[in-house]
Amino acid sequence: MAEDAGHGTGHVERPGGHVPVMLERVLELLAPAFTGPDPVVVDANLGLGGHAEALLAAHPRLHLVGIDRDPAAIAWSAERLARFGERVTIARAVSDELPDVLAAAGRPRVNGALFDLGVSSPQLDEPGRGFAYSYDAPLDMRMDPEQDLTAEYVVNTYAPRELTRILRDYGEERFAPRVAALIAKERAKEPITSTKRLADLVRSAIPAATRRTGGNPAKRTFQALRIEVNGELTALEQALPAALDALTLGGRVVVLAYHSLEDRLTKRVLTARTRDDSPRGLPVLPEAHQPRFRLVTRGAELPDDTEVTRNPRAASARLRAAERIREG
Ligand SMILES: C[S@@+](CC[C@H](N)C(=O)[O-])C[C@H]1O[C@@H](n2cnc3c(N)ncnc32)[C@H](O)[C@@H]1O
């Protein structure tokens, strides 16, 4: 499933107007990890600080370390969380820098970790950032505006074979070779610099019969480019194991993924850590082979219909959680 980057309201939401996804469930899953004297949580996708605010309000002794790579998100969440004073440490960083951020905050071990992956509502809603195919904007898609790599660079310079791989692997686009070939042909005439031109191009590369089903055909291409530009899966691949390593005994991680690639990666990492890998046939399982974690959720949990009606962007959410049950 691809995340929907099409529907924007046109205005930039400010702290308070944004609805954190599966909030009650996130609070419920993390609460048992915060029963000790001075619990710490790391929020690896601070965004507008919605989940962070609710966690801090629910646990008066909780310290929160919040990470985001987007300076706008840092500014909004800093304002929103200001009332919690020294209970909050905010870092502008990529989530795979999580161990360094925790070390710098003087809190290398944490009781909870939250990943609310992907883009935030303001990133999608601000036309100029180029994430949404429904606005005509420069092809940008950077979460961190100071980063060099943009969607325009990817679209105009990557070899067709590389573009095909990205569209297929990150967008699950069946027609990846056709879309990549048309991009290569059109960019030779004139560089592709706008979201609208790209969206129109994708539409014409997809067979008419397929175009009639499955929503906007540009959805998968835009998702793929966004993942490539921001190295999203690479960051998660490192950040999630790092967060698991940082968890204390009884500590919990909750991951909210918004497309199947993120969810599959999350599942793979959590399954590897919760599996018993002891050699078969032993009468007693050696401690060293026993799993350090257990799954707290059965499969992926979905938002309920009421939430999806209220907040359509929650529709693609998939939640998984795990708990540390052994040190080591
Ligand atoms: C869905 S929003 C989080 C919303 C937040 N939970 C709230 O309640 O307001 C995801 C945020 O994660 C940030 N982000 C995505 N990938 C990141 C990464 N690898 N490192 C740091 N921040 C990242 C984005 O900039 C965005 O602000």
The ligand as a Gaussian input file, in Angstrom:
#p B3LYP/6-31G(d) Opt

LIG

0 1
 C        4.337000      11.580000      10.974000
 S        5.371000      12.868000      11.515000
 C        5.390000      12.705000      13.270000
 C        4.200000      13.334000      13.940000
 C        4.282000      13.331000      15.452000
 N        4.272000      11.997000      16.008000
 C        3.197000      14.175000      16.069000
 O        2.370000      13.626000      16.817000
 O        3.154000      15.381000      15.813000
 C        6.951000      12.288000      11.060000
 C        8.097000      13.250000      11.355000
 O        9.306000      12.488000      11.313000
 C       10.317000      13.235000      10.684000
 N       11.238000      12.251000      10.116000
 C       10.963000      11.322000       9.170000
 N       12.023000      10.529000       8.962000
 C       12.981000      10.963000       9.817000
 C       14.297000      10.521000      10.106000
 N       14.843000       9.482000       9.469000
 N       15.009000      11.181000      11.048000
 C       14.462000      12.234000      11.719000
 N       13.211000      12.688000      11.494000
 C       12.485000      12.057000      10.558000
 C        9.613000      14.102000       9.682000
 O       10.366000      15.273000       9.425000
 C        8.271000      14.391000      10.382000
 O        8.327000      15.609000      11.065000

